[in-house]
Structure formats: C-alpha cells, structure tokens
Amino acid sequence: MKFLAIFGLIFAMLGLTLALKDPICELEAGVDGNGLIKCAAFMPKWSYYADSNQCSEFVYGGCGGNDNKFGSQAECEEKCKE
C-alpha cells in the first residue's frame, strides 16, 4: 500500500512539473514578420527551441512573430529550459 502511495505521489509531482512549463516555450522559435515580408528593425533577441532544449539568439525585425522572444539568454533559459 505504501508503494502505491509513493508511486502516486511521484507521478503527481512529475505531472505537475511538466504542466508548469510556460506555453510560450512551445511556440515556433525565431519568428519575425508576417510571413510575407521581414521588418526593418534590428533587435537581437533570444528564442527557445524545444527540440534541442536550447535558447539561441536571432534578429527580430520589430513586427509580427510571437511571444517566443526574450531580451536575454538568461531570461529565455529561466522561462523555458528544462
């Protein structure tokens, strides 16, 4: 009986940990523009790549895109990196 309780607790904690990851981190990485044109600004940003669990720098043009862009590597890793 104790085994089942411990197993259930571990399973619940694992599920909670996985559920806490911000949905922003699942968005497409490094997106800029509206799909047809790139924008003209030059703003270095960081984006999270879920497939490699890494944050990488990209140049954001200033329009379009999504919320998977961060001002620093530290901010990106704090929010998304597992």
mmCIF file of the N, C-alpha and C atoms, coordinates in Angstrom:
data_MODEL
# 
_entry.id   MODEL 
# 
loop_
_atom_site.group_PDB 
_atom_site.id 
_atom_site.type_symbol 
_atom_site.label_atom_id 
_atom_site.label_alt_id 
_atom_site.label_comp_id 
_atom_site.label_asym_id 
_atom_site.label_entity_id 
_atom_site.label_seq_id 
_atom_site.pdbx_PDB_ins_code 
_atom_site.Cartn_x 
_atom_site.Cartn_y 
_atom_site.Cartn_z 
_atom_site.occupancy 
_atom_site.B_iso_or_equiv 
_atom_site.pdbx_formal_charge 
_atom_site.auth_seq_id 
_atom_site.auth_comp_id 
_atom_site.auth_asym_id 
_atom_site.auth_atom_id 
_atom_site.pdbx_PDB_model_num 
ATOM 1   N N  . MET A 1 1  ? 0.815  -1.194 0.000   1.00 0.00 ? 1  MET A N  1 
ATOM 2   C CA . MET A 1 1  ? 0.000  0.000  0.000   1.00 0.00 ? 1  MET A CA 1 
ATOM 3   C C  . MET A 1 1  ? 0.867  1.270  0.000   1.00 0.00 ? 1  MET A C  1 
ATOM 4   N N  . LYS A 1 2  ? 1.947  1.254  0.789   1.00 0.00 ? 2  LYS A N  1 
ATOM 5   C CA . LYS A 1 2  ? 2.843  2.407  0.809   1.00 0.00 ? 2  LYS A CA 1 
ATOM 6   C C  . LYS A 1 2  ? 3.470  2.620  -0.559  1.00 0.00 ? 2  LYS A C  1 
ATOM 7   N N  . PHE A 1 3  ? 3.772  1.502  -1.237  1.00 0.00 ? 3  PHE A N  1 
ATOM 8   C CA . PHE A 1 3  ? 4.366  1.591  -2.571  1.00 0.00 ? 3  PHE A CA 1 
ATOM 9   C C  . PHE A 1 3  ? 3.444  2.353  -3.514  1.00 0.00 ? 3  PHE A C  1 
ATOM 10  N N  . LEU A 1 4  ? 2.156  2.038  -3.480  1.00 0.00 ? 4  LEU A N  1 
ATOM 11  C CA . LEU A 1 4  ? 1.201  2.717  -4.357  1.00 0.00 ? 4  LEU A CA 1 
ATOM 12  C C  . LEU A 1 4  ? 1.093  4.202  -4.016  1.00 0.00 ? 4  LEU A C  1 
ATOM 13  N N  . ALA A 1 5  ? 1.130  4.527  -2.737  1.00 0.00 ? 5  ALA A N  1 
ATOM 14  C CA . ALA A 1 5  ? 1.053  5.927  -2.333  1.00 0.00 ? 5  ALA A CA 1 
ATOM 15  C C  . ALA A 1 5  ? 2.287  6.694  -2.810  1.00 0.00 ? 5  ALA A C  1 
ATOM 16  N N  . ILE A 1 6  ? 3.456  6.113  -2.648  1.00 0.00 ? 6  ILE A N  1 
ATOM 17  C CA . ILE A 1 6  ? 4.696  6.756  -3.091  1.00 0.00 ? 6  ILE A CA 1 
ATOM 18  C C  . ILE A 1 6  ? 4.706  6.898  -4.606  1.00 0.00 ? 6  ILE A C  1 
ATOM 19  N N  . PHE A 1 7  ? 4.308  5.836  -5.307  1.00 0.00 ? 7  PHE A N  1 
ATOM 20  C CA . PHE A 1 7  ? 4.248  5.865  -6.767  1.00 0.00 ? 7  PHE A CA 1 
ATOM 21  C C  . PHE A 1 7  ? 3.283  6.955  -7.235  1.00 0.00 ? 7  PHE A C  1 
ATOM 22  N N  . GLY A 1 8  ? 2.129  7.047  -6.602  1.00 0.00 ? 8  GLY A N  1 
ATOM 23  C CA . GLY A 1 8  ? 1.145  8.066  -6.959  1.00 0.00 ? 8  GLY A CA 1 
ATOM 24  C C  . GLY A 1 8  ? 1.667  9.473  -6.721  1.00 0.00 ? 8  GLY A C  1 
ATOM 25  N N  . LEU A 1 9  ? 2.376  9.663  -5.613  1.00 0.00 ? 9  LEU A N  1 
ATOM 26  C CA . LEU A 1 9  ? 2.948  10.970 -5.298  1.00 0.00 ? 9  LEU A CA 1 
ATOM 27  C C  . LEU A 1 9  ? 4.006  11.374 -6.322  1.00 0.00 ? 9  LEU A C  1 
ATOM 28  N N  . ILE A 1 10 ? 4.874  10.447 -6.683  1.00 0.00 ? 10 ILE A N  1 
ATOM 29  C CA . ILE A 1 10 ? 5.908  10.723 -7.685  1.00 0.00 ? 10 ILE A CA 1 
ATOM 30  C C  . ILE A 1 10 ? 5.269  11.059 -9.027  1.00 0.00 ? 10 ILE A C  1 
ATOM 31  N N  . PHE A 1 11 ? 4.268  10.289 -9.422  1.00 0.00 ? 11 PHE A N  1 
ATOM 32  C CA . PHE A 1 11 ? 3.576  10.521 -10.688 1.00 0.00 ? 11 PHE A CA 1 
ATOM 33  C C  . PHE A 1 11 ? 2.900  11.897 -10.689 1.00 0.00 ? 11 PHE A C  1 
ATOM 34  N N  . ALA A 1 12 ? 2.271  12.270 -9.569  1.00 0.00 ? 12 ALA A N  1 
ATOM 35  C CA . ALA A 1 12 ? 1.604  13.573 -9.472  1.00 0.00 ? 12 ALA A CA 1 
ATOM 36  C C  . ALA A 1 12 ? 2.614  14.710 -9.552  1.00 0.00 ? 12 ALA A C  1 
ATOM 37  N N  . MET A 1 13 ? 3.754  14.560 -8.897  1.00 0.00 ? 13 MET A N  1 
ATOM 38  C CA . MET A 1 13 ? 4.782  15.600 -8.930  1.00 0.00 ? 13 MET A CA 1 
ATOM 39  C C  . MET A 1 13 ? 5.363  15.753 -10.328 1.00 0.00 ? 13 MET A C  1 
ATOM 40  N N  . LEU A 1 14 ? 5.572  14.644 -11.014 1.00 0.00 ? 14 LEU A N  1 
ATOM 41  C CA . LEU A 1 14 ? 6.082  14.691 -12.382 1.00 0.00 ? 14 LEU A CA 1 
ATOM 42  C C  . LEU A 1 14 ? 5.087  15.404 -13.296 1.00 0.00 ? 14 LEU A C  1 
ATOM 43  N N  . GLY A 1 15 ? 3.828  15.069 -13.171 1.00 0.00 ? 15 GLY A N  1 
ATOM 44  C CA . GLY A 1 15 ? 2.796  15.714 -13.975 1.00 0.00 ? 15 GLY A CA 1 
ATOM 45  C C  . GLY A 1 15 ? 2.710  17.203 -13.711 1.00 0.00 ? 15 GLY A C  1 
ATOM 46  N N  . LEU A 1 16 ? 2.828  17.590 -12.450 1.00 0.00 ? 16 LEU A N  1 
ATOM 47  C CA . LEU A 1 16 ? 2.789  18.999 -12.093 1.00 0.00 ? 16 LEU A CA 1 
ATOM 48  C C  . LEU A 1 16 ? 3.995  19.737 -12.655 1.00 0.00 ? 16 LEU A C  1 
ATOM 49  N N  . THR A 1 17 ? 5.148  19.128 -12.582 1.00 0.00 ? 17 THR A N  1 
ATOM 50  C CA . THR A 1 17 ? 6.368  19.743 -13.108 1.00 0.00 ? 17 THR A CA 1 
ATOM 51  C C  . THR A 1 17 ? 6.258  19.973 -14.606 1.00 0.00 ? 17 THR A C  1 
ATOM 52  N N  . LEU A 1 18 ? 5.780  18.993 -15.335 1.00 0.00 ? 18 LEU A N  1 
ATOM 53  C CA . LEU A 1 18 ? 5.649  19.128 -16.785 1.00 0.00 ? 18 LEU A CA 1 
ATOM 54  C C  . LEU A 1 18 ? 4.586  20.155 -17.149 1.00 0.00 ? 18 LEU A C  1 
ATOM 55  N N  . ALA A 1 19 ? 3.551  20.248 -16.347 1.00 0.00 ? 19 ALA A N  1 
ATOM 56  C CA . ALA A 1 19 ? 2.458  21.171 -16.634 1.00 0.00 ? 19 ALA A CA 1 
ATOM 57  C C  . ALA A 1 19 ? 2.845  22.623 -16.367 1.00 0.00 ? 19 ALA A C  1 
ATOM 58  N N  . LEU A 1 20 ? 3.881  22.868 -15.582 1.00 0.00 ? 20 LEU A N  1 
ATOM 59  C CA . LEU A 1 20 ? 4.258  24.227 -15.238 1.00 0.00 ? 20 LEU A CA 1 
ATOM 60  C C  . LEU A 1 20 ? 5.034  24.946 -16.333 1.00 0.00 ? 20 LEU A C  1 
ATOM 61  N N  . LYS A 1 21 ? 5.495  24.246 -17.346 1.00 0.00 ? 21 LYS A N  1 
ATOM 62  C CA . LYS A 1 21 ? 6.249  24.887 -18.414 1.00 0.00 ? 21 LYS A CA 1 
ATOM 63  C C  . LYS A 1 21 ? 5.337  25.874 -19.145 1.00 0.00 ? 21 LYS A C  1 
ATOM 64  N N  . ASP A 1 22 ? 5.850  27.055 -19.381 1.00 0.00 ? 22 ASP A N  1 
ATOM 65  C CA . ASP A 1 22 ? 5.074  28.120 -19.996 1.00 0.00 ? 22 ASP A CA 1 
ATOM 66  C C  . ASP A 1 22 ? 4.721  27.764 -21.442 1.00 0.00 ? 22 ASP A C  1 
ATOM 67  N N  . PRO A 1 23 ? 3.465  27.943 -21.853 1.00 0.00 ? 23 PRO A N  1 
ATOM 68  C CA . PRO A 1 23 ? 3.055  27.642 -23.235 1.00 0.00 ? 23 PRO A CA 1 
ATOM 69  C C  . PRO A 1 23 ? 3.833  28.441 -24.285 1.00 0.00 ? 23 PRO A C  1 
ATOM 70  N N  . ILE A 1 24 ? 4.380  29.584 -23.908 1.00 0.00 ? 24 ILE A N  1 
ATOM 71  C CA . ILE A 1 24 ? 5.186  30.387 -24.836 1.00 0.00 ? 24 ILE A CA 1 
ATOM 72  C C  . ILE A 1 24 ? 6.345  29.561 -25.382 1.00 0.00 ? 24 ILE A C  1 
ATOM 73  N N  . CYS A 1 25 ? 6.876  28.684 -24.543 1.00 0.00 ? 25 CYS A N  1 
ATOM 74  C CA . CYS A 1 25 ? 8.056  27.901 -24.912 1.00 0.00 ? 25 CYS A CA 1 
ATOM 75  C C  . CYS A 1 25 ? 7.762  26.879 -26.012 1.00 0.00 ? 25 CYS A C  1 
ATOM 76  N N  . GLU A 1 26 ? 6.498  26.601 -26.259 1.00 0.00 ? 26 GLU A N  1 
ATOM 77  C CA . GLU A 1 26 ? 6.117  25.645 -27.297 1.00 0.00 ? 26 GLU A CA 1 
ATOM 78  C C  . GLU A 1 26 ? 5.859  26.315 -28.644 1.00 0.00 ? 26 GLU A C  1 
ATOM 79  N N  . LEU A 1 27 ? 5.872  27.645 -28.671 1.00 0.00 ? 27 LEU A N  1 
ATOM 80  C CA . LEU A 1 27 ? 5.642  28.369 -29.924 1.00 0.00 ? 27 LEU A CA 1 
ATOM 81  C C  . LEU A 1 27 ? 6.846  28.239 -30.850 1.00 0.00 ? 27 LEU A C  1 
ATOM 82  N N  . GLU A 1 28 ? 6.604  28.456 -32.145 1.00 0.00 ? 28 GLU A N  1 
ATOM 83  C CA . GLU A 1 28 ? 7.686  28.421 -33.127 1.00 0.00 ? 28 GLU A CA 1 
ATOM 84  C C  . GLU A 1 28 ? 8.762  29.432 -32.742 1.00 0.00 ? 28 GLU A C  1 
ATOM 85  N N  . ALA A 1 29 ? 9.996  29.035 -32.878 1.00 0.00 ? 29 ALA A N  1 
ATOM 86  C CA . ALA A 1 29 ? 11.118 29.877 -32.446 1.00 0.00 ? 29 ALA A CA 1 
ATOM 87  C C  . ALA A 1 29 ? 11.582 30.832 -33.537 1.00 0.00 ? 29 ALA A C  1 
ATOM 88  N N  . GLY A 1 30 ? 12.098 31.969 -33.121 1.00 0.00 ? 30 GLY A N  1 
ATOM 89  C CA . GLY A 1 30 ? 12.753 32.909 -34.026 1.00 0.00 ? 30 GLY A CA 1 
ATOM 90  C C  . GLY A 1 30 ? 11.881 33.461 -35.130 1.00 0.00 ? 30 GLY A C  1 
ATOM 91  N N  . VAL A 1 31 ? 10.603 33.711 -34.863 1.00 0.00 ? 31 VAL A N  1 
ATOM 92  C CA . VAL A 1 31 ? 9.681  34.177 -35.895 1.00 0.00 ? 31 VAL A CA 1 
ATOM 93  C C  . VAL A 1 31 ? 9.734  35.700 -36.006 1.00 0.00 ? 31 VAL A C  1 
ATOM 94  N N  . ASP A 1 32 ? 9.742  36.205 -37.236 1.00 0.00 ? 32 ASP A N  1 
ATOM 95  C CA . ASP A 1 32 ? 9.753  37.646 -37.493 1.00 0.00 ? 32 ASP A CA 1 
ATOM 96  C C  . ASP A 1 32 ? 8.896  37.933 -38.715 1.00 0.00 ? 32 ASP A C  1 
ATOM 97  N N  . GLY A 1 33 ? 8.264  39.079 -38.721 1.00 0.00 ? 33 GLY A N  1 
ATOM 98  C CA . GLY A 1 33 ? 7.463  39.481 -39.875 1.00 0.00 ? 33 GLY A CA 1 
ATOM 99  C C  . GLY A 1 33 ? 6.093  38.836 -39.869 1.00 0.00 ? 33 GLY A C  1 
ATOM 100 N N  . ASN A 1 34 ? 5.397  38.981 -40.981 1.00 0.00 ? 34 ASN A N  1 
ATOM 101 C CA . ASN A 1 34 ? 4.043  38.451 -41.081 1.00 0.00 ? 34 ASN A CA 1 
ATOM 102 C C  . ASN A 1 34 ? 3.957  37.262 -42.037 1.00 0.00 ? 34 ASN A C  1 
ATOM 103 N N  . GLY A 1 35 ? 5.075  36.707 -42.409 1.00 0.00 ? 35 GLY A N  1 
ATOM 104 C CA . GLY A 1 35 ? 5.091  35.580 -43.331 1.00 0.00 ? 35 GLY A CA 1 
ATOM 105 C C  . GLY A 1 35 ? 5.376  35.987 -44.767 1.00 0.00 ? 35 GLY A C  1 
ATOM 106 N N  . LEU A 1 36 ? 5.084  37.235 -45.117 1.00 0.00 ? 36 LEU A N  1 
ATOM 107 C CA . LEU A 1 36 ? 5.316  37.710 -46.476 1.00 0.00 ? 36 LEU A CA 1 
ATOM 108 C C  . LEU A 1 36 ? 6.561  38.583 -46.566 1.00 0.00 ? 36 LEU A C  1 
ATOM 109 N N  . ILE A 1 37 ? 6.738  39.438 -45.571 1.00 0.00 ? 37 ILE A N  1 
ATOM 110 C CA . ILE A 1 37 ? 7.896  40.338 -45.574 1.00 0.00 ? 37 ILE A CA 1 
ATOM 111 C C  . ILE A 1 37 ? 8.567  40.327 -44.206 1.00 0.00 ? 37 ILE A C  1 
ATOM 112 N N  . LYS A 1 38 ? 9.838  40.667 -44.186 1.00 0.00 ? 38 LYS A N  1 
ATOM 113 C CA . LYS A 1 38 ? 10.571 40.855 -42.932 1.00 0.00 ? 38 LYS A CA 1 
ATOM 114 C C  . LYS A 1 38 ? 10.505 42.333 -42.580 1.00 0.00 ? 38 LYS A C  1 
ATOM 115 N N  . CYS A 1 39 ? 10.565 42.618 -41.314 1.00 0.00 ? 39 CYS A N  1 
ATOM 116 C CA . CYS A 1 39 ? 10.525 44.010 -40.866 1.00 0.00 ? 39 CYS A CA 1 
ATOM 117 C C  . CYS A 1 39 ? 11.937 44.574 -40.784 1.00 0.00 ? 39 CYS A C  1 
ATOM 118 N N  . ALA A 1 40 ? 12.063 45.906 -40.741 1.00 0.00 ? 40 ALA A N  1 
ATOM 119 C CA . ALA A 1 40 ? 13.350 46.569 -40.949 1.00 0.00 ? 40 ALA A CA 1 
ATOM 120 C C  . ALA A 1 40 ? 14.183 46.825 -39.694 1.00 0.00 ? 40 ALA A C  1 
ATOM 121 N N  . ALA A 1 41 ? 13.634 46.629 -38.508 1.00 0.00 ? 41 ALA A N  1 
ATOM 122 C CA . ALA A 1 41 ? 14.411 46.891 -37.290 1.00 0.00 ? 41 ALA A CA 1 
ATOM 123 C C  . ALA A 1 41 ? 15.483 45.816 -37.101 1.00 0.00 ? 41 ALA A C  1 
ATOM 124 N N  . PHE A 1 42 ? 16.419 46.082 -36.207 1.00 0.00 ? 42 PHE A N  1 
ATOM 125 C CA . PHE A 1 42 ? 17.481 45.115 -35.907 1.00 0.00 ? 42 PHE A CA 1 
ATOM 126 C C  . PHE A 1 42 ? 17.577 45.006 -34.390 1.00 0.00 ? 42 PHE A C  1 
ATOM 127 N N  . MET A 1 43 ? 16.852 44.021 -33.840 1.00 0.00 ? 43 MET A N  1 
ATOM 128 C CA . MET A 1 43 ? 16.823 43.835 -32.391 1.00 0.00 ? 43 MET A CA 1 
ATOM 129 C C  . MET A 1 43 ? 17.262 42.417 -32.049 1.00 0.00 ? 43 MET A C  1 
ATOM 130 N N  . PRO A 1 44 ? 18.444 42.262 -31.488 1.00 0.00 ? 44 PRO A N  1 
ATOM 131 C CA . PRO A 1 44 ? 18.864 40.925 -31.064 1.00 0.00 ? 44 PRO A CA 1 
ATOM 132 C C  . PRO A 1 44 ? 17.937 40.416 -29.959 1.00 0.00 ? 44 PRO A C  1 
ATOM 133 N N  . LYS A 1 45 ? 17.414 39.228 -30.139 1.00 0.00 ? 45 LYS A N  1 
ATOM 134 C CA . LYS A 1 45 ? 16.518 38.589 -29.164 1.00 0.00 ? 45 LYS A CA 1 
ATOM 135 C C  . LYS A 1 45 ? 16.943 37.138 -29.012 1.00 0.00 ? 45 LYS A C  1 
ATOM 136 N N  . TRP A 1 46 ? 16.370 36.479 -28.034 1.00 0.00 ? 46 TRP A N  1 
ATOM 137 C CA . TRP A 1 46 ? 16.625 35.060 -27.788 1.00 0.00 ? 46 TRP A CA 1 
ATOM 138 C C  . TRP A 1 46 ? 15.320 34.304 -27.903 1.00 0.00 ? 46 TRP A C  1 
ATOM 139 N N  . SER A 1 47 ? 15.388 33.111 -28.468 1.00 0.00 ? 47 SER A N  1 
ATOM 140 C CA . SER A 1 47 ? 14.219 32.281 -28.675 1.00 0.00 ? 47 SER A CA 1 
ATOM 141 C C  . SER A 1 47 ? 14.518 30.865 -28.196 1.00 0.00 ? 47 SER A C  1 
ATOM 142 N N  . TYR A 1 48 ? 13.494 30.197 -27.672 1.00 0.00 ? 48 TYR A N  1 
ATOM 143 C CA . TYR A 1 48 ? 13.656 28.836 -27.166 1.00 0.00 ? 48 TYR A CA 1 
ATOM 144 C C  . TYR A 1 48 ? 13.298 27.828 -28.255 1.00 0.00 ? 48 TYR A C  1 
ATOM 145 N N  . TYR A 1 49 ? 14.185 26.855 -28.453 1.00 0.00 ? 49 TYR A N  1 
ATOM 146 C CA . TYR A 1 49 ? 13.982 25.772 -29.414 1.00 0.00 ? 49 TYR A CA 1 
ATOM 147 C C  . TYR A 1 49 ? 13.703 24.496 -28.628 1.00 0.00 ? 49 TYR A C  1 
ATOM 148 N N  . ALA A 1 50 ? 12.424 24.083 -28.597 1.00 0.00 ? 50 ALA A N  1 
ATOM 149 C CA . ALA A 1 50 ? 12.007 22.945 -27.778 1.00 0.00 ? 50 ALA A CA 1 
ATOM 150 C C  . ALA A 1 50 ? 12.681 21.643 -28.197 1.00 0.00 ? 50 ALA A C  1 
ATOM 151 N N  . ASP A 1 51 ? 12.927 21.459 -29.500 1.00 0.00 ? 51 ASP A N  1 
ATOM 152 C CA . ASP A 1 51 ? 13.507 20.196 -29.967 1.00 0.00 ? 51 ASP A CA 1 
ATOM 153 C C  . ASP A 1 51 ? 14.917 19.964 -29.435 1.00 0.00 ? 51 ASP A C  1 
ATOM 154 N N  . SER A 1 52 ? 15.659 21.038 -29.154 1.00 0.00 ? 52 SER A N  1 
ATOM 155 C CA . SER A 1 52 ? 17.023 20.888 -28.637 1.00 0.00 ? 52 SER A CA 1 
ATOM 156 C C  . SER A 1 52 ? 17.162 21.376 -27.189 1.00 0.00 ? 52 SER A C  1 
ATOM 157 N N  . ASN A 1 53 ? 16.072 21.882 -26.610 1.00 0.00 ? 53 ASN A N  1 
ATOM 158 C CA . ASN A 1 53 ? 16.075 22.414 -25.243 1.00 0.00 ? 53 ASN A CA 1 
ATOM 159 C C  . ASN A 1 53 ? 17.154 23.484 -25.078 1.00 0.00 ? 53 ASN A C  1 
ATOM 160 N N  . GLN A 1 54 ? 17.281 24.358 -26.083 1.00 0.00 ? 54 GLN A N  1 
ATOM 161 C CA . GLN A 1 54 ? 18.304 25.407 -26.081 1.00 0.00 ? 54 GLN A CA 1 
ATOM 162 C C  . GLN A 1 54 ? 17.674 26.757 -26.411 1.00 0.00 ? 54 GLN A C  1 
ATOM 163 N N  . CYS A 1 55 ? 18.285 27.795 -25.893 1.00 0.00 ? 55 CYS A N  1 
ATOM 164 C CA . CYS A 1 55 ? 17.923 29.158 -26.263 1.00 0.00 ? 55 CYS A CA 1 
ATOM 165 C C  . CYS A 1 55 ? 18.995 29.671 -27.219 1.00 0.00 ? 55 CYS A C  1 
ATOM 166 N N  . SER A 1 56 ? 18.567 30.235 -28.349 1.00 0.00 ? 56 SER A N  1 
ATOM 167 C CA . SER A 1 56 ? 19.510 30.751 -29.341 1.00 0.00 ? 56 SER A CA 1 
ATOM 168 C C  . SER A 1 56 ? 19.130 32.171 -29.727 1.00 0.00 ? 56 SER A C  1 
ATOM 169 N N  . GLU A 1 57 ? 20.145 32.935 -30.097 1.00 0.00 ? 57 GLU A N  1 
ATOM 170 C CA . GLU A 1 57 ? 19.934 34.324 -30.480 1.00 0.00 ? 57 GLU A CA 1 
ATOM 171 C C  . GLU A 1 57 ? 19.445 34.404 -31.927 1.00 0.00 ? 57 GLU A C  1 
ATOM 172 N N  . PHE A 1 58 ? 18.578 35.376 -32.194 1.00 0.00 ? 58 PHE A N  1 
ATOM 173 C CA . PHE A 1 58 ? 18.137 35.663 -33.558 1.00 0.00 ? 58 PHE A CA 1 
ATOM 174 C C  . PHE A 1 58 ? 17.877 37.159 -33.656 1.00 0.00 ? 58 PHE A C  1 
ATOM 175 N N  . VAL A 1 59 ? 17.753 37.662 -34.861 1.00 0.00 ? 59 VAL A N  1 
ATOM 176 C CA . VAL A 1 59 ? 17.482 39.085 -35.065 1.00 0.00 ? 59 VAL A CA 1 
ATOM 177 C C  . VAL A 1 59 ? 15.991 39.258 -35.318 1.00 0.00 ? 59 VAL A C  1 
ATOM 178 N N  . TYR A 1 60 ? 15.356 40.002 -34.435 1.00 0.00 ? 60 TYR A N  1 
ATOM 179 C CA . TYR A 1 60 ? 13.934 40.305 -34.556 1.00 0.00 ? 60 TYR A CA 1 
ATOM 180 C C  . TYR A 1 60 ? 13.787 41.637 -35.271 1.00 0.00 ? 60 TYR A C  1 
ATOM 181 N N  . GLY A 1 61 ? 12.980 41.658 -36.317 1.00 0.00 ? 61 GLY A N  1 
ATOM 182 C CA . GLY A 1 61 ? 12.807 42.857 -37.129 1.00 0.00 ? 61 GLY A CA 1 
ATOM 183 C C  . GLY A 1 61 ? 11.843 43.882 -36.575 1.00 0.00 ? 61 GLY A C  1 
ATOM 184 N N  . GLY A 1 62 ? 11.114 43.532 -35.513 1.00 0.00 ? 62 GLY A N  1 
ATOM 185 C CA . GLY A 1 62 ? 10.269 44.521 -34.862 1.00 0.00 ? 62 GLY A CA 1 
ATOM 186 C C  . GLY A 1 62 ? 8.779  44.397 -35.089 1.00 0.00 ? 62 GLY A C  1 
ATOM 187 N N  . CYS A 1 63 ? 8.333  43.450 -35.899 1.00 0.00 ? 63 CYS A N  1 
ATOM 188 C CA . CYS A 1 63 ? 6.892  43.293 -36.075 1.00 0.00 ? 63 CYS A CA 1 
ATOM 189 C C  . CYS A 1 63 ? 6.558  41.822 -36.313 1.00 0.00 ? 63 CYS A C  1 
ATOM 190 N N  . GLY A 1 64 ? 5.293  41.499 -36.092 1.00 0.00 ? 64 GLY A N  1 
ATOM 191 C CA . GLY A 1 64 ? 4.856  40.119 -36.277 1.00 0.00 ? 64 GLY A CA 1 
ATOM 192 C C  . GLY A 1 64 ? 5.501  39.185 -35.279 1.00 0.00 ? 64 GLY A C  1 
ATOM 193 N N  . GLY A 1 65 ? 5.591  37.944 -35.654 1.00 0.00 ? 65 GLY A N  1 
ATOM 194 C CA . GLY A 1 65 ? 6.193  36.954 -34.777 1.00 0.00 ? 65 GLY A CA 1 
ATOM 195 C C  . GLY A 1 65 ? 5.247  36.526 -33.671 1.00 0.00 ? 65 GLY A C  1 
ATOM 196 N N  . ASN A 1 66 ? 5.821  36.015 -32.594 1.00 0.00 ? 66 ASN A N  1 
ATOM 197 C CA . ASN A 1 66 ? 5.029  35.568 -31.458 1.00 0.00 ? 66 ASN A CA 1 
ATOM 198 C C  . ASN A 1 66 ? 5.768  35.893 -30.163 1.00 0.00 ? 66 ASN A C  1 
ATOM 199 N N  . ASP A 1 67 ? 5.287  35.368 -29.064 1.00 0.00 ? 67 ASP A N  1 
ATOM 200 C CA . ASP A 1 67 ? 5.872  35.699 -27.762 1.00 0.00 ? 67 ASP A CA 1 
ATOM 201 C C  . ASP A 1 67 ? 7.110  34.887 -27.408 1.00 0.00 ? 67 ASP A C  1 
ATOM 202 N N  . ASN A 1 68 ? 7.551  33.979 -28.291 1.00 0.00 ? 68 ASN A N  1 
ATOM 203 C CA . ASN A 1 68 ? 8.763  33.197 -28.013 1.00 0.00 ? 68 ASN A CA 1 
ATOM 204 C C  . ASN A 1 68 ? 9.988  34.029 -28.398 1.00 0.00 ? 68 ASN A C  1 
ATOM 205 N N  . LYS A 1 69 ? 10.118 35.156 -27.734 1.00 0.00 ? 69 LYS A N  1 
ATOM 206 C CA . LYS A 1 69 ? 11.299 36.017 -27.911 1.00 0.00 ? 69 LYS A CA 1 
ATOM 207 C C  . LYS A 1 69 ? 11.586 36.674 -26.568 1.00 0.00 ? 69 LYS A C  1 
ATOM 208 N N  . PHE A 1 70 ? 12.845 36.662 -26.208 1.00 0.00 ? 70 PHE A N  1 
ATOM 209 C CA . PHE A 1 70 ? 13.263 37.140 -24.900 1.00 0.00 ? 70 PHE A CA 1 
ATOM 210 C C  . PHE A 1 70 ? 14.409 38.124 -25.066 1.00 0.00 ? 70 PHE A C  1 
ATOM 211 N N  . GLY A 1 71 ? 14.561 39.028 -24.118 1.00 0.00 ? 71 GLY A N  1 
ATOM 212 C CA . GLY A 1 71 ? 15.593 40.045 -24.185 1.00 0.00 ? 71 GLY A CA 1 
ATOM 213 C C  . GLY A 1 71 ? 16.988 39.555 -23.870 1.00 0.00 ? 71 GLY A C  1 
ATOM 214 N N  . SER A 1 72 ? 17.092 38.391 -23.216 1.00 0.00 ? 72 SER A N  1 
ATOM 215 C CA . SER A 1 72 ? 18.411 37.861 -22.863 1.00 0.00 ? 72 SER A CA 1 
ATOM 216 C C  . SER A 1 72 ? 18.371 36.339 -22.826 1.00 0.00 ? 72 SER A C  1 
ATOM 217 N N  . GLN A 1 73 ? 19.544 35.744 -22.906 1.00 0.00 ? 73 GLN A N  1 
ATOM 218 C CA . GLN A 1 73 ? 19.648 34.294 -22.812 1.00 0.00 ? 73 GLN A CA 1 
ATOM 219 C C  . GLN A 1 73 ? 19.178 33.829 -21.436 1.00 0.00 ? 73 GLN A C  1 
ATOM 220 N N  . ALA A 1 74 ? 19.543 34.562 -20.400 1.00 0.00 ? 74 ALA A N  1 
ATOM 221 C CA . ALA A 1 74 ? 19.158 34.185 -19.036 1.00 0.00 ? 74 ALA A CA 1 
ATOM 222 C C  . ALA A 1 74 ? 17.640 34.175 -18.869 1.00 0.00 ? 74 ALA A C  1 
ATOM 223 N N  . GLU A 1 75 ? 16.964 35.174 -19.421 1.00 0.00 ? 75 GLU A N  1 
ATOM 224 C CA . GLU A 1 75 ? 15.507 35.246 -19.338 1.00 0.00 ? 75 GLU A CA 1 
ATOM 225 C C  . GLU A 1 75 ? 14.869 34.063 -20.062 1.00 0.00 ? 75 GLU A C  1 
ATOM 226 N N  . CYS A 1 76 ? 15.377 33.738 -21.239 1.00 0.00 ? 76 CYS A N  1 
ATOM 227 C CA . CYS A 1 76 ? 14.874 32.613 -22.025 1.00 0.00 ? 76 CYS A CA 1 
ATOM 228 C C  . CYS A 1 76 ? 15.043 31.300 -21.264 1.00 0.00 ? 76 CYS A C  1 
ATOM 229 N N  . GLU A 1 77 ? 16.238 31.077 -20.731 1.00 0.00 ? 77 GLU A N  1 
ATOM 230 C CA . GLU A 1 77 ? 16.515 29.824 -20.027 1.00 0.00 ? 77 GLU A CA 1 
ATOM 231 C C  . GLU A 1 77 ? 15.708 29.704 -18.743 1.00 0.00 ? 77 GLU A C  1 
ATOM 232 N N  . GLU A 1 78 ? 15.514 30.807 -18.040 1.00 0.00 ? 78 GLU A N  1 
ATOM 233 C CA . GLU A 1 78 ? 14.736 30.780 -16.800 1.00 0.00 ? 78 GLU A CA 1 
ATOM 234 C C  . GLU A 1 78 ? 13.289 30.400 -17.077 1.00 0.00 ? 78 GLU A C  1 
ATOM 235 N N  . LYS A 1 79 ? 12.754 30.895 -18.180 1.00 0.00 ? 79 LYS A N  1 
ATOM 236 C CA . LYS A 1 79 ? 11.351 30.670 -18.514 1.00 0.00 ? 79 LYS A CA 1 
ATOM 237 C C  . LYS A 1 79 ? 11.108 29.289 -19.123 1.00 0.00 ? 79 LYS A C  1 
ATOM 238 N N  . CYS A 1 80 ? 12.051 28.803 -19.940 1.00 0.00 ? 80 CYS A N  1 
ATOM 239 C CA . CYS A 1 80 ? 11.760 27.633 -20.766 1.00 0.00 ? 80 CYS A CA 1 
ATOM 240 C C  . CYS A 1 80 ? 12.652 26.411 -20.576 1.00 0.00 ? 80 CYS A C  1 
ATOM 241 N N  . LYS A 1 81 ? 13.908 26.601 -20.300 1.00 0.00 ? 81 LYS A N  1 
ATOM 242 C CA . LYS A 1 81 ? 14.839 25.468 -20.320 1.00 0.00 ? 81 LYS A CA 1 
ATOM 243 C C  . LYS A 1 81 ? 14.520 24.479 -19.209 1.00 0.00 ? 81 LYS A C  1 
ATOM 244 N N  . GLU A 1 82 ? 14.523 23.199 -19.573 1.00 0.00 ? 82 GLU A N  1 
ATOM 245 C CA . GLU A 1 82 ? 14.227 22.135 -18.605 1.00 0.00 ? 82 GLU A CA 1 
ATOM 246 C C  . GLU A 1 82 ? 15.483 21.661 -17.936 1.00 0.00 ? 82 GLU A C  1 
# 
